[in-house]
Amino acid sequence: MTSILGLIETWVPSVAIGMILYFMQRSQKKRDEKVDKRAEARKEESALSMKLMSAVAQTAIAAAISIKEKKFNGELDAGLKACQEAESAYNAFKDKQAADAIHR
């Protein structure tokens, strides 16, 4: 009888600690996945934002050249097209982020 109690006294704490550590690790893994997902979204948002700023700069340069030379050229059309494409991609990203936030 004493050997059974001794066995229980030695195994129960080990099993309890193991279970606690398992659940702590599982919850930490879920938090890490959320952090990684947010980091990936920030990375994508940053790239889209930079693309949008580049398109705006391209359009501004083309507009400045057009005004300076008093003639309109194809560069302005290309800049406007780049702005529209970048804005469309950025809006699609925002819509996706909003949908993900709603469905959490």
N, CA, C and O of each residue as an XYZ file, in Angstrom:
416
protein
N       0.816     -1.181      0.000
C       0.000      0.000      0.000
C       0.868      1.256      0.000
O       0.575      2.216     -0.712
N       1.935      1.248      0.798
C       2.815      2.405      0.852
C       3.527      2.627     -0.481
O       3.801      3.761     -0.874
N       3.816      1.534     -1.162
C       4.497      1.689     -2.446
C       3.574      2.350     -3.474
O       4.030      3.117     -4.322
N       2.283      2.049     -3.393
C       1.333      2.676     -4.317
C       1.208      4.169     -4.012
O       1.180      4.992     -4.927
N       1.134      4.518     -2.722
C       1.065      5.930     -2.356
C       2.347      6.668     -2.736
O       2.306      7.815     -3.181
N       3.458      6.013     -2.557
C       4.741      6.618     -2.953
C       4.807      6.852     -4.447
O       5.305      7.876     -4.914
N       4.295      5.883     -5.186
C       4.257      6.008     -6.641
C       3.353      7.167     -7.056
O       3.711      7.943     -7.942
N       2.196      7.289     -6.430
C       1.263      8.378     -6.733
C       1.895      9.718     -6.372
O       1.775     10.685     -7.125
N       2.564      9.781     -5.227
C       3.190     11.034     -4.789
C       4.285     11.495     -5.743
O       4.507     12.695     -5.898
N       4.959     10.566     -6.373
C       6.036     10.959     -7.288
C       5.521     11.243     -8.701
O       6.082     12.097     -9.388
N       4.481     10.560     -9.149
C       4.000     10.724    -10.510
C       3.003     11.862    -10.668
O       3.019     12.532    -11.701
N       2.161     12.102     -9.717
C       1.125     13.132     -9.848
C       1.724     14.520    -10.066
O       1.278     15.222    -10.973
N       2.702     14.947     -9.287
C       3.268     16.282     -9.558
C       3.903     16.386    -10.945
O       3.778     17.413    -11.614
N       4.580     15.329    -11.372
C       5.217     15.349    -12.698
C       4.177     15.458    -13.812
O       4.351     16.221    -14.762
N       3.105     14.695    -13.686
C       2.053     14.733    -14.698
C       1.364     16.097    -14.682
O       1.084     16.659    -15.741
N       1.093     16.629    -13.501
C       0.436     17.940    -13.397
C       1.310     19.024    -14.014
O       0.811     19.854    -14.774
N       2.592     19.035    -13.705
C       3.516     20.026    -14.284
C       3.575     19.863    -15.798
O       3.572     20.853    -16.529
N       3.627     18.643    -16.264
C       3.658     18.389    -17.707
C       2.418     18.928    -18.404
O       2.513     19.515    -19.481
N       1.261     18.732    -17.794
C       0.020     19.230    -18.390
C      -0.009     20.753    -18.391
O      -0.434     21.366    -19.370
N       0.438     21.359    -17.308
C       0.477     22.828    -17.235
C       1.392     23.380    -18.314
O       1.035     24.334    -19.007
N       2.570     22.786    -18.461
C       3.513     23.251    -19.482
C       2.964     23.053    -20.888
O       3.178     23.888    -21.766
N       2.263     21.960    -21.099
C       1.668     21.710    -22.413
C       0.664     22.809    -22.768
O       0.705     23.347    -23.875
N      -0.225     23.143    -21.851
C      -1.232     24.173    -22.129
C      -0.610     25.560    -22.261
O      -1.076     26.376    -23.057
N       0.429     25.828    -21.493
C       1.123     27.115    -21.628
C       1.779     27.222    -22.994
O       1.713     28.267    -23.642
N       2.414     26.133    -23.433
C       3.074     26.133    -24.740
C       2.050     26.284    -25.859
O       2.306     26.984    -26.839
N       0.913     25.646    -25.727
C      -0.128     25.730    -26.754
C      -0.661     27.162    -26.867
O      -0.859     27.668    -27.972
N      -0.893     27.808    -25.728
C      -1.394     29.184    -25.784
C      -0.327     30.138    -26.313
O      -0.649     31.100    -27.010
N       0.931     29.883    -25.992
C       2.018     30.714    -26.522
C       2.127     30.559    -28.032
O       2.388     31.530    -28.742
N       1.929     29.347    -28.520
C       1.988     29.108    -29.961
C       0.884     29.888    -30.683
O       1.116     30.441    -31.758
N      -0.322     29.932    -30.089
C      -1.419     30.695    -30.689
C      -1.083     32.181    -30.717
O      -1.354     32.862    -31.707
N      -0.492     32.689    -29.632
C      -0.114     34.110    -29.608
C       0.955     34.395    -30.650
O       0.907     35.420    -31.329
N       1.913     33.499    -30.778
C       2.973     33.685    -31.776
C       2.412     33.706    -33.195
O       2.867     34.480    -34.037
N       1.424     32.855    -33.454
C       0.819     32.837    -34.788
C       0.108     34.150    -35.084
O       0.174     34.653    -36.206
N      -0.574     34.711    -34.080
C      -1.243     36.005    -34.269
C      -0.227     37.108    -34.530
O      -0.435     37.959    -35.395
N       0.873     37.091    -33.780
C       1.916     38.106    -33.952
C       2.525     37.995    -35.347
O       2.762     39.008    -36.005
N       2.777     36.768    -35.799
C       3.344     36.570    -37.131
C       2.378     37.044    -38.221
O       2.798     37.623    -39.223
N       1.090     36.793    -38.016
C       0.093     37.224    -39.000
C       0.029     38.750    -39.074
O      -0.070     39.322    -40.159
N       0.085     39.405    -37.906
C       0.075     40.872    -37.894
C       1.336     41.439    -38.543
O       1.273     42.434    -39.266
N       2.478     40.807    -38.285
C       3.732     41.276    -38.885
C       3.684     41.145    -40.408
O       4.160     42.024    -41.126
N       3.116     40.061    -40.887
C       2.995     39.868    -42.334
C       2.071     40.921    -42.942
O       2.340     41.429    -44.031
N       0.989     41.248    -42.247
C       0.065     42.281    -42.734
C       0.750     43.641    -42.758
O       0.577     44.406    -43.707
N       1.532     43.948    -41.714
C       2.265     45.227    -41.696
C       3.275     45.292    -42.830
O       3.460     46.343    -43.442
N       3.923     44.182    -43.108
C       4.909     44.120    -44.194
C       4.229     44.384    -45.543
O       4.732     45.153    -46.362
N       3.082     43.735    -45.759
C       2.348     43.935    -47.012
C       1.842     45.366    -47.125
O       1.921     45.975    -48.192
N       1.320     45.908    -46.015
C       0.818     47.283    -46.018
C       1.932     48.268    -46.318
O       1.728     49.239    -47.047
N       3.099     48.025    -45.765
C       4.242     48.907    -45.998
C       4.659     48.890    -47.470
O       4.949     49.936    -48.052
N       4.688     47.710    -48.057
C       5.062     47.602    -49.472
C       4.036     48.311    -50.359
O       4.406     49.010    -51.302
N       2.753     48.132    -50.057
C       1.715     48.798    -50.846
C       1.773     50.311    -50.664
O       1.576     51.062    -51.620
N       2.041     50.752    -49.459
C       2.145     52.180    -49.183
C       3.313     52.796    -49.954
O       3.197     53.889    -50.507
N       4.430     52.084    -49.983
C       5.598     52.579    -50.725
C       5.302     52.632    -52.223
O       5.722     53.562    -52.911
N       4.580     51.636    -52.723
C       4.211     51.624    -54.143
C       3.307     52.808    -54.455
O       3.455     53.454    -55.493
N       2.377     53.088    -53.562
C       1.466     54.215    -53.740
C       2.217     55.544    -53.718
O       1.955     56.420    -54.542
N       3.140     55.694    -52.790
C       3.941     56.930    -52.714
C       4.802     57.105    -53.966
O       4.968     58.219    -54.463
N       5.342     56.007    -54.463
C       6.149     56.072    -55.679
C       5.309     56.513    -56.872
O       5.761     57.310    -57.694
N       4.093     55.997    -56.966
C       3.200     56.377    -58.064
C       2.824     57.850    -57.973
O       2.763     58.542    -58.989
N       2.577     58.328    -56.771
C       2.240     59.743    -56.581
C       3.435     60.617    -56.962
O       3.272     61.649    -57.612
N       4.623     60.205    -56.560
C       5.827     60.963    -56.911
C       6.026     60.986    -58.431
O       6.373     62.019    -59.003
N       5.804     59.852    -59.067
C       5.936     59.765    -60.526
C       4.960     60.730    -61.202
O       5.323     61.414    -62.159
N       3.738     60.783    -60.710
C       2.734     61.687    -61.271
C       3.098     63.143    -61.015
O       2.939     63.989    -61.895
N       3.582     63.435    -59.819
C       3.973     64.811    -59.487
C       5.133     65.277    -60.365
O       5.135     66.416    -60.834
N       6.097     64.426    -60.584
C       7.240     64.775    -61.443
C       6.760     65.029    -62.877
O       7.157     66.008    -63.509
N       5.905     64.138    -63.377
C       5.387     64.303    -64.735
C       4.580     65.598    -64.852
O       4.664     66.297    -65.861
N       3.797     65.915    -63.813
C       3.007     67.156    -63.836
C       3.927     68.371    -63.809
O       3.686     69.348    -64.519
N       4.973     68.317    -63.001
C       5.913     69.436    -62.925
C       6.619     69.653    -64.258
O       6.799     70.791    -64.692
N       7.014     68.578    -64.899
C       7.672     68.686    -66.208
C       6.693     69.252    -67.234
O       7.055     70.103    -68.046
N       5.468     68.778    -67.191
C       4.447     69.268    -68.133
C       4.207     70.760    -67.964
O       4.101     71.493    -68.948
N       4.124     71.205    -66.729
C       3.895     72.639    -66.470
C       5.111     73.452    -66.882
O       4.980     74.518    -67.484
N       6.285     72.950    -66.557
C       7.520     73.669    -66.865
C       7.698     73.830    -68.376
O       8.035     74.913    -68.856
N       7.470     72.748    -69.118
C       7.675     72.784    -70.567
C       6.418     73.229    -71.326
O       6.448     73.372    -72.549
N       5.331     73.446    -70.610
C       4.060     73.882    -71.189
C       3.569     72.948    -72.297
O       3.051     73.382    -73.326
N       3.753     71.651    -72.046
C       3.207     70.650    -72.965
C       2.918     69.377    -72.168
O       3.624     69.042    -71.217
N       1.898     68.705    -72.568
C       1.512     67.476    -71.886
C       2.053     66.291    -72.660
O       2.029     66.264    -73.890
N       2.533     65.326    -71.923
C       3.136     64.166    -72.571
C       2.565     62.874    -71.977
O       1.726     62.908    -71.078
N       3.026     61.760    -72.485
C       2.540     60.456    -72.027
C       2.969     60.110    -70.619
O       2.394     59.208    -70.010
N       3.969     60.803    -70.077
C       4.440     60.501    -68.728
C       3.333     60.753    -67.699
O       3.217     60.016    -66.719
N       2.545     61.763    -67.915
C       1.467     62.079    -66.988
C       0.422     60.958    -66.984
O      -0.085     60.576    -65.930
N       0.109     60.442    -68.167
C      -0.836     59.320    -68.253
C      -0.285     58.088    -67.544
O      -1.021     57.391    -66.844
N       0.998     57.819    -67.721
C       1.610     56.659    -67.063
C       1.593     56.829    -65.543
O       1.355     55.866    -64.813
N       1.841     58.034    -65.073
C       1.817     58.302    -63.640
C       0.424     58.128    -63.054
O       0.254     57.559    -61.976
N      -0.577     58.632    -63.789
C      -1.952     58.474    -63.333
C      -2.363     57.006    -63.296
O      -3.044     56.568    -62.368
N      -1.951     56.256    -64.299
C      -2.263     54.828    -64.337
C      -1.600     54.108    -63.163
O      -2.216     53.251    -62.529
N      -0.353     54.454    -62.876
C       0.356     53.844    -61.744
C      -0.339     54.181    -60.426
O      -0.441     53.337    -59.536
N      -0.811     55.415    -60.310
C      -1.552     55.815    -59.098
C      -2.832     55.013    -58.942
O      -3.152     54.545    -57.850
N      -3.564     54.856    -60.038
C      -4.822     54.117    -59.972
C      -4.587     52.649    -59.607
O      -5.330     52.083    -58.806
N      -3.564     52.036    -60.187
C      -3.256     50.638    -59.883
C      -2.828     50.468    -58.425
O      -3.262     49.537    -57.747
N      -1.973     51.375    -57.951
C      -1.500     51.298    -56.577
C      -2.643     51.526    -55.589
O      -2.735     50.849    -54.566
N      -3.505     52.480    -55.905
C      -4.637     52.754    -55.025
C      -5.607     51.575    -54.991
O      -6.151     51.243    -53.938
N      -5.818     50.954    -56.133
C      -6.693     49.787    -56.207
C      -6.132     48.632    -55.370
O      -6.877     47.976    -54.641
N      -4.835     48.386    -55.471
C      -4.204     47.325    -54.682
C      -4.279     47.637    -53.191
O      -4.526     46.749    -52.375
N      -4.065     48.902    -52.840
C      -4.120     49.302    -51.433
C      -5.537     49.166    -50.876
O      -5.723     48.706    -49.750
N      -6.528     49.565    -51.661
C      -7.920     49.426    -51.224
C      -8.319     47.959    -51.072
O      -9.058     47.614    -50.150
N      -7.837     47.089    -51.970
C      -8.111     45.654    -51.850
C      -7.507     45.107    -50.559
O      -8.119     44.285    -49.876
N      -6.299     45.572    -50.232
C      -5.649     45.151    -48.987
C      -6.465     45.607    -47.779
O      -6.687     44.827    -46.853
N      -6.914     46.868    -47.779
C      -7.717     47.380    -46.662
C      -9.019     46.606    -46.519
O      -9.441     46.294    -45.406
N      -9.657     46.295    -47.645
C     -10.902     45.532    -47.596
C     -10.671     44.140    -47.006
O     -11.478     43.650    -46.216
N      -9.560     43.510    -47.398
C      -9.228     42.181    -46.874
C      -8.981     42.244    -45.369
O      -9.435     41.373    -44.627
N      -8.264     43.267    -44.920
C      -7.987     43.415    -43.493
C      -9.273     43.664    -42.711
O      -9.446     43.139    -41.611
N     -10.161     44.454    -43.272
C     -11.440     44.731    -42.597
C     -12.290     43.461    -42.516
O     -12.913     43.191    -41.489
N     -12.311     42.695    -43.590
C     -13.077     41.439    -43.587
C     -12.506     40.458    -42.569
O     -13.257     39.780    -41.869
N     -11.177     40.382    -42.486
C     -10.547     39.497    -41.506
C     -10.881     39.949    -40.084
O     -11.109     39.114    -39.208
N     -10.910     41.245    -39.851
C     -11.215     41.767    -38.510
C     -12.658     41.478    -38.136
O     -12.950     41.180    -36.978
N     -13.551     41.562    -39.088
C     -14.966     41.317    -38.809
C     -15.207     39.843    -38.493
O     -16.019     39.521    -37.625
N     -14.515     38.953    -39.184
C     -14.769     37.514    -39.051
C     -13.909     36.831    -38.006
O     -13.795     35.605    -38.017
N     -13.309     37.575    -37.119
C     -12.507     36.946    -36.057
C     -13.387     36.429    -34.980
O     -12.898     35.867    -34.001
